[in-house]
Amino acid sequence: MNAVHTKSSIAGTIIRGADRHGDLTLSADVVIIGTGAGGAIAARVLAERGLSVIALEEGPHITAKEHGAMRPTQSLRNVWRDGGMTFTAPIGDSPVVNVTMGKVVGGSSMVTGGVCFRTPPEVLHRWRSERGLAMFTERELDPHYAAVERWTNVSEVPTHMRSTAVTRFGEGLERRHSVSLQPLHRNTRDCVGEGRCNFGCPHQNKLSVDLSVIPPALKSGATVVADAHVERIVMNGNGTRATSVVGRLGTRHRFTVHAPRVVVAAGAWHDPVLLSRSGLATRHLGRHMTLHPSLRMMARFKDPVRGWDGALQSAYTPHFMGEGLTLVSLFIPPGPIASVLPGFGPDFMRRAGELQNIAIMGCLFHDEGGGRVWSVPGAREPIVTYQMDKGTRSRLAATVRKVADIFFAAGAVEAFAPILQAAPMTPDALHAFNLEKIPARRYEASSQHPLGTCRMGNTPAESVVDPNGRLWGTDNVWVADGSIVPTSLGVNPQVTVMAMAHRVASHIR
């Protein structure tokens, strides 16, 4: 049976598609594809302006309370895309990059550490000078930043929320480079330092969009449909105007949403696939992906530093940003950390027993658009290739030495280089190790920040969307997520993505 719902009969609700019986047909003023940092913000902006909004989410609806009660392995199975095992296909001398994303109402904001940076001024300057996007000034973006920061309670992490591991690294940084760690800003409230933001806060104190943005959108009349895998956007005869969105509801049924406005916010990994399958491919679609490939540098101290005892991410240093490197503290729950420790059998058990002595620092690189999304006929997921640019490759070895040296200055006795088959090294062993000869493909790299595959620009010849997020060649299709960000940022992109989505939604009439 094909169930037809009016706007008023579903307003303000979350429909669990997997629990429905029969097909579903809906109508609204706006349909939004995706409920992550971009889609949720767009839904709230448009719903609060009085438009009827339907937001479609491929993943399930899992409440923050349910997520916070899960073990990390349960979170990976139920909340993360591909169980956290999504990887790039490397081209040339490039590492395989593990790119983690959420697949749930709330999107990837459910599985991040909550770090919030505004777009660095030097990046905005680059957008203006190199990309011709003169409108992107700090002053013009400030109201968009202010709104999303207020909605998600972005606030400074207090010093007392730093673990001993972070404090020790800060001491080493001061000894080697005469600079201090600076506090991070995160979207939290009353954080008590459980250290498991990526796997669900037991107290619901991380204000991901499922808690901070979607409920007000629902209160203003928006509707969220979970378990709704969008297959394509239906266009009119000449391909300039969208008329509806169609797809699968759960595993058995179909859905159709009729709307005169379509906002695509499925993320930089999947937007190009959807647009291509909808007949909306352009020259730059799926190209120019940046990832902020990151290395996980670990070190062992003689005494306990209890890296998990504090905010999951609490401090960073901008000291090396001029070199394309941002160092950000982190520590995830002990179980996942233990799983990446080196060694086998008794050797592994010994190291696992020393977990309280382990410290970690994240090394985030400001990369240059070497990723590309490839749609695979008949396949649900794309193949994403990634070729690390020469500049980033040249910084890998120097970064390992730099961060290890800071740890050693802080009193660490071993450093664990993020290199396949590399054993933990003392200062002398690291000095003797020929890091500069190690190919980039042997490095272990990760990312939570895919950006740029529908990049914004002034003309169709150089971009996928215009400066207001509207897809070139269409009258009523917009993109409002990290895929429109023109370049790498060099910092965690959550606030940039939210502010860009707020700006795009504000231009939709």
PyMOL commands that set and color helices and strands:
alter all, ss='L'
color gray80, all
select helices_A, chain A and resi 7-10+17-19+37-48+64-68+72-78+81-84+107-111+121-130+138-151+159-161+164-177+197-199+209-212+214-219+271-277+321-323+334-339+345-353+355-357+390-409+427-432+435-437+440-442+482-484+494-506
alter helices_A, ss='H'
color red, helices_A
select strands_A, chain A and resi 2-4+14-16+23-27+30-33+53-56+89-90+97-99+154-156+182-183+185-187+223-226+228-235+242-249+253-258+262-264+294-300+315-317+325-329+358-365+371-374+383-386+414-416+445-447+477-479
alter strands_A, ss='S'
color yellow, strands_A
deselect
rebuild
show_as cartoon
